[in-house]
Amino acid sequence: MNNRAKTNETTAADGAWERLEGLESVANATISRQLFKFEAPFRDTYEAGVIVPVLRAKGQAIIDVRCAALFFKRVLNDLRGVWVLLHKGYTSQAASVAASLYESALATICLTQSKENICAFQVEPHGEIPWSPIEMAKMVVLAEGKTPQSKDYENGWRSLYAHYVWLCQIKHAGQDSVIHDTIASTLPARGYVVMAIPNVKDEDIGVKAMVAIISLHRTLESIEAFAKALGFGDKLPDDYQFAQRFHRAREFAWKAFEPHLHEAKSISIGRSWFVDKYPPIK
């Protein structure tokens, strides 16, 4: 029998937790270059989001925004969370937060649409959002003026909801996403190491970009809905450079994402239940 004290054995796991912080710091420098074009849109989007609630004193509010504000605050928290996690190299975790952002952003929009929606939220017996994400996607597209059951309506909500499906494939650890995650710790011709490690590989940049653009677009849409509820439906005001920040964020968010638009991505909704059940209407 080997009587050697187990406590004297060493392993590569010793000090791994502390080393991880060093790896994250090194990764941050690489990822900052990868996401450089997204930094300004995230900044402008967040700052526009901080400004929009204080505009109500100068507008003619058309609806009580207090319920919407509860979810809008969560949107801004999630936006920051997505950015921090992307910069740390934890792309899948950023996507999980982005899925939460998506739900809160759509809830914000729906709660600015009508008093009936506010009432439905207030009387929900379990304290939950009274609509499913797919129902909210339909409500958002309907409010844009699309005619129910029309081709534009059907493709509109399907396109919007498809972003959520994609995020949830990562959030709920589908096959494509967990396989994709292994590229962060691959060893040449030796498989991969099972450990937490920031993903700085070029193959992950397109996924980071997709998480970023979805988060930015949903946040900007909730900001716009909040402003309209406060009475700024025709034109966004430029108090505190609000309109300037908003429009600049929208423009440069797309410019940052456009180079990645046609990149082949290892995570796709192509074989998901959603595409089978709700294919695009031709």
C-alpha positions as CSV (number, residue, x, y, z in Angstrom):
1,M,0.0,0.0,0.0
2,N,1.3,3.5,-0.8
3,N,1.2,5.4,2.4
4,R,2.4,8.7,0.8
5,A,0.2,11.6,2.1
6,K,-2.1,12.6,-0.6
7,T,-1.7,16.2,0.4
8,N,1.9,16.1,-0.9
9,E,0.8,15.3,-4.5
10,T,0.9,18.1,-7.0
11,T,-1.4,18.7,-9.9
12,A,-1.8,21.2,-12.8
13,A,-4.9,22.4,-11.0
14,D,-2.8,23.9,-8.1
15,G,-3.1,27.6,-8.4
16,A,-5.3,27.4,-11.5
17,W,-7.9,29.7,-10.1
18,E,-5.3,32.4,-9.6
19,R,-3.7,31.9,-13.0
20,L,-7.0,32.3,-14.6
21,E,-7.0,36.0,-13.7
22,G,-3.7,36.4,-15.5
23,L,-5.1,34.6,-18.6
24,E,-8.1,37.0,-18.6
25,S,-5.9,40.0,-18.4
26,V,-3.8,38.8,-21.4
27,A,-7.0,37.9,-23.3
28,N,-8.4,41.3,-22.7
29,A,-5.7,43.0,-24.8
30,T,-6.4,40.7,-27.7
31,I,-10.2,40.9,-27.5
32,S,-10.0,44.7,-27.2
33,R,-8.5,44.7,-30.7
34,Q,-11.1,42.2,-31.9
35,L,-14.1,44.3,-30.6
36,F,-12.6,47.7,-31.0
37,K,-15.3,48.9,-33.5
38,F,-18.1,47.8,-31.0
39,E,-16.7,49.8,-28.1
40,A,-18.2,53.2,-29.2
41,P,-21.7,51.8,-30.0
42,F,-21.8,50.1,-26.6
43,R,-20.8,53.3,-24.9
44,D,-23.3,55.5,-26.8
45,T,-26.1,53.0,-26.4
46,Y,-25.6,52.8,-22.6
47,E,-25.3,56.6,-22.2
48,A,-28.5,57.1,-24.3
49,G,-30.2,54.6,-22.0
50,V,-29.1,56.5,-18.9
51,I,-30.4,59.7,-20.4
52,V,-33.8,58.6,-21.8
53,P,-35.7,58.3,-18.4
54,V,-34.9,61.9,-17.5
55,L,-36.4,63.3,-20.7
56,R,-40.0,62.7,-19.4
57,A,-40.2,66.2,-17.8
58,K,-39.9,67.8,-21.3
59,G,-42.1,65.5,-23.2
60,Q,-45.9,64.8,-23.2
61,A,-46.0,61.3,-21.8
62,I,-48.6,59.1,-23.4
63,I,-48.3,56.2,-20.9
64,D,-47.0,55.4,-17.4
65,V,-43.5,54.1,-17.9
66,R,-42.8,53.0,-14.3
67,C,-43.4,49.3,-15.0
68,A,-41.3,49.4,-18.2
69,A,-38.5,51.1,-16.3
70,L,-38.1,48.0,-14.0
71,F,-37.2,45.9,-17.1
72,F,-35.3,48.7,-18.8
73,K,-32.9,49.0,-15.8
74,R,-32.3,45.2,-16.2
75,V,-31.6,45.8,-19.9
76,L,-28.9,48.3,-19.1
77,N,-27.3,46.0,-16.5
78,D,-27.4,43.1,-19.0
79,L,-25.8,45.3,-21.7
80,R,-22.9,46.0,-19.4
81,G,-22.7,42.3,-18.4
82,V,-22.5,41.3,-22.1
83,W,-19.7,43.7,-22.8
84,V,-17.7,42.7,-19.7
85,L,-18.1,39.0,-20.5
86,L,-17.2,39.4,-24.1
87,H,-14.0,41.3,-23.1
88,K,-13.1,38.6,-20.6
89,G,-13.4,36.0,-23.4
90,Y,-16.4,34.2,-22.1
91,T,-18.5,34.4,-25.2
92,S,-21.1,31.7,-24.3
93,Q,-21.7,33.3,-21.0
94,A,-22.2,36.7,-22.7
95,A,-24.7,35.0,-25.0
96,S,-26.6,33.7,-21.9
97,V,-26.8,37.3,-20.5
98,A,-27.8,38.5,-24.0
99,A,-30.8,36.1,-23.9
100,S,-31.9,37.7,-20.7
101,L,-31.4,41.1,-22.2
102,Y,-33.6,40.1,-25.2
103,E,-36.5,39.1,-22.9
104,S,-36.2,42.3,-20.8
105,A,-35.9,44.5,-23.8
106,L,-39.0,43.1,-25.4
107,A,-40.9,43.3,-22.1
108,T,-39.8,47.0,-21.9
109,I,-41.3,47.6,-25.3
110,C,-44.5,45.7,-24.7
111,L,-45.0,47.6,-21.4
112,T,-44.8,50.9,-23.3
113,Q,-47.5,49.9,-25.8
114,S,-50.7,50.1,-23.9
115,K,-52.4,50.4,-20.5
116,E,-53.8,47.0,-21.1
117,N,-50.4,45.5,-21.3
118,I,-49.4,47.2,-18.0
119,C,-52.5,45.9,-16.4
120,A,-51.7,42.3,-17.6
121,F,-48.3,42.6,-16.0
122,Q,-49.6,44.0,-12.7
123,V,-52.2,41.3,-12.3
124,E,-50.0,38.3,-13.3
125,P,-50.4,36.0,-10.3
126,H,-46.9,34.6,-10.3
127,G,-45.0,37.9,-10.7
128,E,-43.7,36.9,-14.1
129,I,-43.7,38.5,-17.5
130,P,-47.2,37.7,-18.8
131,W,-46.1,36.9,-22.3
132,S,-43.7,34.4,-23.7
133,P,-40.8,35.6,-25.8
134,I,-42.5,34.5,-29.0
135,E,-45.7,36.3,-28.0
136,M,-43.6,39.5,-27.3
137,A,-41.9,39.2,-30.7
138,K,-45.3,39.2,-32.3
139,M,-46.5,42.1,-30.2
140,V,-43.4,44.2,-31.2
141,V,-43.9,43.5,-34.9
142,L,-47.6,44.2,-34.7
143,A,-46.9,47.6,-33.1
144,E,-44.6,48.4,-36.1
145,G,-47.8,48.4,-38.2
146,K,-47.4,45.0,-39.8
147,T,-50.8,43.4,-40.7
148,P,-51.4,40.1,-38.8
149,Q,-50.9,37.0,-40.8
150,S,-49.4,39.0,-43.7
151,K,-46.0,37.9,-45.2
152,D,-44.3,40.9,-43.6
153,Y,-45.8,40.2,-40.2
154,E,-44.9,36.5,-40.3
155,N,-41.3,37.0,-41.5
156,G,-40.9,40.0,-39.2
157,W,-41.6,38.2,-35.9
158,R,-39.8,35.1,-37.1
159,S,-36.7,37.1,-37.9
160,L,-36.9,38.8,-34.5
161,Y,-37.5,35.6,-32.6
162,A,-34.8,33.8,-34.5
163,H,-32.2,35.9,-32.7
164,Y,-33.5,34.6,-29.3
165,V,-33.4,31.0,-30.6
166,W,-29.8,31.5,-31.6
167,L,-28.9,32.9,-28.2
168,C,-30.7,30.1,-26.4
169,Q,-28.8,27.4,-28.4
170,I,-25.8,28.8,-26.6
171,K,-27.4,29.5,-23.3
172,H,-28.8,26.0,-23.0
173,A,-25.6,24.4,-24.2
174,G,-26.6,22.8,-27.5
175,Q,-24.2,20.5,-29.4
176,D,-22.9,23.2,-31.7
177,S,-22.2,25.6,-28.9
178,V,-20.4,23.2,-26.6
179,I,-18.3,21.9,-29.5
180,H,-17.5,25.5,-30.5
181,D,-16.4,26.3,-26.9
182,T,-13.6,23.7,-27.1
183,I,-11.6,25.8,-29.6
184,A,-10.6,28.0,-26.7
185,S,-8.4,25.3,-25.2
186,T,-7.4,23.1,-28.1
187,L,-3.9,21.6,-28.3
188,P,-2.4,20.8,-31.7
189,A,-3.2,17.2,-32.6
190,R,-4.0,16.5,-28.9
191,G,-7.7,17.4,-28.5
192,Y,-8.7,20.0,-25.9
193,V,-8.2,20.7,-22.2
194,V,-11.3,20.7,-19.9
195,M,-10.9,24.0,-18.2
196,A,-12.2,27.5,-18.1
197,I,-10.2,29.7,-20.4
198,P,-11.0,32.9,-22.3
199,N,-11.7,32.4,-26.0
200,V,-9.4,34.6,-28.1
201,K,-9.4,32.5,-31.2
202,D,-10.2,34.1,-34.5
203,E,-13.0,31.5,-35.1
204,D,-14.9,33.0,-32.2
205,I,-14.9,36.6,-33.4
206,G,-18.0,36.2,-35.5
207,V,-19.9,34.7,-32.5
208,K,-18.8,37.6,-30.3
209,A,-20.0,40.0,-33.0
210,M,-23.4,38.3,-33.3
211,V,-23.9,38.5,-29.5
212,A,-22.9,42.1,-29.6
213,I,-25.1,43.2,-32.4
214,I,-28.2,41.5,-31.0
215,S,-27.6,43.0,-27.6
216,L,-27.2,46.5,-29.1
217,H,-30.2,46.3,-31.4
218,R,-32.6,45.1,-28.7
219,T,-31.3,47.7,-26.2
220,L,-31.7,50.5,-28.8
221,E,-35.2,49.4,-29.6
222,S,-36.1,49.5,-25.9
223,I,-34.6,53.0,-25.6
224,E,-36.6,54.2,-28.6
225,A,-39.8,52.7,-27.2
226,F,-39.2,54.3,-23.8
227,A,-38.7,57.7,-25.5
228,K,-41.9,57.3,-27.6
229,A,-43.9,56.5,-24.4
230,L,-42.6,59.7,-22.9
231,G,-44.0,61.7,-25.8
232,F,-41.2,61.8,-28.3
233,G,-42.8,59.8,-31.1
234,D,-42.0,62.1,-34.1
235,K,-38.4,63.0,-33.3
236,L,-36.0,62.1,-30.6
237,P,-34.8,65.2,-28.6
238,D,-31.1,66.1,-28.5
239,D,-31.2,67.1,-24.8
240,Y,-27.8,66.0,-23.4
241,Q,-27.0,64.9,-26.9
242,F,-29.5,62.0,-26.6
243,A,-30.6,61.8,-30.2
244,Q,-27.0,62.2,-31.4
245,R,-25.8,59.3,-29.2
246,F,-28.8,57.1,-30.2
247,H,-28.4,57.5,-33.9
248,R,-24.6,57.3,-33.8
249,A,-24.9,54.0,-31.8
250,R,-27.3,52.5,-34.3
251,E,-25.2,53.5,-37.3
252,F,-21.8,52.4,-35.9
253,A,-23.2,49.2,-34.4
254,W,-24.2,48.0,-37.8
255,K,-20.9,49.2,-39.3
256,A,-19.0,47.2,-36.7
257,F,-21.0,44.0,-37.4
258,E,-21.2,44.3,-41.2
259,P,-17.8,42.7,-41.9
260,H,-19.0,39.6,-40.0
261,L,-22.4,39.4,-41.7
262,H,-21.6,36.7,-44.2
263,E,-19.1,34.8,-42.1
264,A,-19.8,31.1,-41.7
265,K,-20.6,30.5,-38.0
266,S,-20.2,27.2,-36.3
267,I,-23.4,27.9,-34.2
268,S,-26.5,28.0,-36.4
269,I,-30.3,27.7,-36.0
270,G,-30.4,25.8,-39.3
271,R,-31.4,22.5,-37.7
272,S,-33.4,23.9,-34.8
273,W,-37.0,23.1,-34.1
274,F,-37.8,26.7,-34.8
275,V,-36.8,26.6,-38.5
276,D,-38.6,23.4,-39.0
277,K,-41.8,24.7,-37.4
278,Y,-41.6,28.3,-38.6
279,P,-39.7,28.6,-41.9
280,P,-39.5,31.9,-43.7
281,I,-42.6,32.8,-45.8
282,K,-41.6,33.0,-49.4
